[in-house]
Every structure is written in structure tokens, then in C-alpha cells.
Amino acid sequence: VNLMQNEYPVISAFAGDQDVTREAASNGVLLMVEREDRVYLKLERGNLMGGWKYST
């Protein structure tokens, strides 16, 4: 997952070990934004919930 600002990646977090049934990834950043800026999350590939492995 990338945090994007105006179509540019600012920071990323990923977890990709196929043998693990529960993974977590995190990161942090402070952004200076202008009123017109666009800030959003972009999933590069895969899925956010882990498919059938999702649990809470």
C-alpha cells in the first residue's frame, strides 16, 4: 500500500510472506498539504484483507 500525494508515492507499507497466516504492516509520515492537494492510498497488487486468511 502506498500513500500518494498528487500522484507521487510518499511512503509505503507491505507484508508479503506467503507462509504466514497473519501479517501486519504499518508506517507513519507527516505531510505538508495545500488545499488543492490530493492524498490517497494506492494498492499496488494483491489485496488488503488477505483473502480467505482475513480475521479480526
N, C-alpha and C positions, 0 to 999 in steps of 0.2 A: 504494500500500500504506500503510495506517495502522497504527501501533502503538497499540493500545487498552488502556486501564486502566479496569476497571469500567465498560465500555460507553461511555467517553469517549475521543475521539482525543487522543493526547498529541503525536505527531509523525508527519509523512508524508514519503514519497519517491515521486517519479513520473518517468517518462520517456515522452513521448508523441509524438515526431516520427515521422510515418508514412513519411517518405522515408529514414530511416536504418535500415540493416540490423542494426546492433549498437549498443545503448544500455545504459547502466548508470545506476542511481540509488542514492544512499546518503544516510544521515543518522545522527545519533547523539544519544543522550539518556541521562541518569542518572535513574533512578526511585527514589523512596522508596515501598516497598511494605509492606503489612501482610500478615499470614499469610493472611487471607481474600481478599485482592485477586485479581482475575482479569486477567492480562496476556496479550494475544494479537495476532496480525497479522490485519488485515482487508483483503481485496482489494475495492476499490470497484467497478471494472469492468475489462474486458479480461482479460488473463491474465498470469501471472508469467513464462512462458517465451518469449513472443513467437511462439507457434505454430510454423510451419514455419521461422522465422528463428532458432530456438534453436541455439546452438553452444557448445562448451566450449573 
